[in-house]
Amino acid sequence: MDNYCEDMKKKLIQKKEELGKVVESLLLEATDINVGELSTLDTNHLVDTAMDMLDREQITGKLESIKAMIADIDHALAKLEKKSDKFGLCERCGNVIENERLHAMPWSRYCITCKSNMDKRR
Ligand SMILES: [Zn+2]
């Protein structure tokens, strides 16, 4: 794995940890559950646990978008491990994802053009 991939991997893991903290604070805000115990779970489990416990629409929406982002991060991490030559390429059109975009969101799966086309169709 080259330096670029190492760097991206670090960023992805860091972001995942950040998201885990966001989920913890959501839990803490909404419940009096002892989060210390929960944080030994990995981030994915933490989000699932939070979704089970917090059945409030407002929070569920937030958790769902966090969960989707974590899935994208895991996906990007797997890609870095298994086929790093494909990392940074749009999964739809195969073009190189804009550097700026990849820098801000290393978990991006699509280039800006594809992403905006997909958003429009939704
Ligand atoms: Zn594309």
Residues whose N, C-alpha, C, O or C-beta is under 5 A from the ligand:
A	BS01	ZN	C90 R92 C93 G94 Y110 C111 C114
